[in-house]
């Protein structure tokens, strides 16, 4: 099986602080961690203000299963509201190589 990287980039909605957004993202941790096929996740912020939520899944089916369940979660409305409309981009890529820590 080939792992899949789910890469979501976005900017925050006006008035949303970094600390607030990190807390909102942490509210999704239990859901993501419990999802079959979850491997790892990182959230980063660039100097330009764009954020990247980078999740590694066991395979594309696992990523797609979580994507179908995501809209029904209690934390989802607040998390989506914190993202600037029209700024979100999501893509899935096959992991070709990974360097262990």
Helices and strands as residue ranges (DSSP letters): E 4-10, H 18-26, H 29-34, E 38-45, E 51-57, H 60-70, H 76-81, E 89-94
